[in-house]
Amino acid sequence: MNQAEILDVFRESGALLEGHFILSSGLRSPIFLQKARVFMYPDRTERLCKALAAKIREAGIEFDLVVSPALGGLIPGYETARHLGVPAMWVEREQGEFRLRRFELPANAKILVVEDIVSTGLSIRETITAIRAIGGDVVAAACLIDRSDGEAEVGVPLISLTRYKVPAYPADQLPPELAAIPPVKPGSRSLA
């Protein structure tokens, strides 16, 4: 899939939003990719994740299982793992930090972290930290869309289905046209 086809999936799902958004990172942006609206549709999700799985295979990285950050990475992590023929697990927040609460890593397992959308890479870095803290070997990460256009540093090679550079600003450095719009926070990171 090329970038236009990927963004068309978001558009046809009503998931490419325009306005003033507070991203999970705290940065502000005039564009928000509401992937939950894509993930409502199994056929659309399958198309994206099947394409991501093919790109991961092309990269030639060897791994045994997928681990994703909850909540956003759960569906694409599972669906990508399904197309790769490997198990899928997830980390979730416990007292503010990611933990692999429901699973045990197999000895010597090589891990691929799969995320939905990367802006700063924080969720992937936190996932890697959680997996390494219990002795896991994270060999790479993958995402559907890299909003940073390759600028996010996650600590391992990052494979993205596409890169889509979207402007993002600190709250105190907004352009006037964005500052004139009330912000909304559609993400899930700070939900209790």
N, C-alpha and C positions, 0 to 999 in steps of 0.2 A: 504494500500500500504506500502511496506517496502522501506527502503532507496535505495536499488538497483533498484527497479521498478521506483522510483521517479527520480533518476539520469538518468535512461534509457530514460525517457521522455525528459529530458534536452539534452541528447546526440542525440537522434533521431531528435531533433529540431535544432541541431547545436548551442545549447545554453550553453554548457559547454566549455568555452574558456580557452586556456592556453597562457601565455605571461607575460606581466608586466602591471598591471592595477591599476589605482588610483580609489579607492572606494569612495562612497559618503561621508564616514567618513573622507577621507583624507589619510587613511592607504593605503598601497600598498600590492598587492597580486599577486601570480603567477596563480591564478584561478579566473575567473569571470563567474558568472551565469547570462547570458544575457536572463533574463526571458521574455523580449519582443518577442524573437524568439519562445518561448513556447506559449505565449499569441496570436500569429498569428493563432494558430490552436484551434478553439473552442472545438473540441473533446478532445484534450490533456488537455486544461485548465479545462474543465469540470471534467475530471477524477481526477485531482489534487484537485480541490476545493470541489468536492463531498466527497473525502476522508478526507479533512480537516474538512468539516462540520460534518462528522461522528465522528471525533475525538473530536470536540468541544461538540457535544451532549453527548459523553461518559464522558466528564469532569463534566457534570451536572451543568454547570454555567447557571444562569438565566439572560437573557438580552432581550431587546426589538428591538434593531436595531444595524446595523453595521455601523461604520464610518471608513473610510480609508484615508491614506495620498495620495494626488495626487502628482505625476503622477503614480508612480509605483504600489501603492496599489489599484488603481481604478478597474482594471479588476478582480483581485482575490477577492477584497472586494465585488463587485457586484455578482460575480458568487458564492461565498461562501454564501452570504446572500440569494441568490435564492434557494440554497439547504437547507438552514435553515428556509425558509419561512418568512423572516423578511425584512423590508426595508433596503436599502443601501444608505448611504450618503458619502460625502467626504469633507475633508478640502483641501484648496489650499493656496499657498503662496500669501500674500498681504503685500507688503513692507517688504519682508523677513521673515514674520511670518505666520504660519498656521492660517487660519480663516475658520469657517463654513459659507461661503458667500452665498450659494444658498438655504439654508435650515434653518428651525427652529426646534429645538429639542422639542419633546413633553414633557410636564411637567412630572417630575419623571421618565423619561425614563432611563433604564439601558443600557449602551453602551458596545459593544464589538468592539475593534479596530482590523481590519484585515489588515495585511501588506503582501507584497510579500516575501522578504528575509530580515532577520535581521542579521546585522553584529555587530553594537554597540548598537542598539536600539534607536538611536537618533530620527528617524522619528516617532516612536511610542511615545516616551516621549514628543516630540513636539505636536503630535496629542492629547495626553492626556491633556497637558497643555492648548491647545486651547479649548477643550471640557469642561474642568473644569472651565475655565475662564468665560464661559457662563452658568454655573450652572449644567453641565452634570455630570452624575455618571458613570465613566468608571469602569467596574467590572473586565475586563480581556482583554487580547490581544491574537491574533493568527497570525501565519505566515506559509507559505509553507515550508520554509527552514530557520533554525536557524544556521547561519554560525558560531556563537560564541560557539556552543555546550553547551548552557545553561549559559554562562558567562555574557551575556548582561543583564543589569538590566534595566527593563522598568517601574517599579513602580507598576505593577499589575501582577497577574499570567499570564504567557506566555505559550500558547499551540502551539506546532509546529508539522507540519506533519512529519518532520524529522529534525534531527540535523546532520549537515555535517561540521565538523571542517576543515576549510581551513586556512592556515597560512596567517597572515596579519602583516605588519610591518610599523612602522613609517618611513617616507621618509629618515630620517638620520640614519636608522639602517638596511639597506637592506643587505641581503646576496649577496656576489659577483656575483653569477649567475643571480640574479634578477637585480642588478645594471647595468649589461652589456646589458640589453634589454631596448630600449626606452619605456617609459610609455605611455599608452593611458588611457583616461577617458571616458568610455562608459556610465556612469550613467547620470541622469538628474538633480541632485540637484542644481547645480550652473548655469543651463541654464537661460538666461535672458528671 
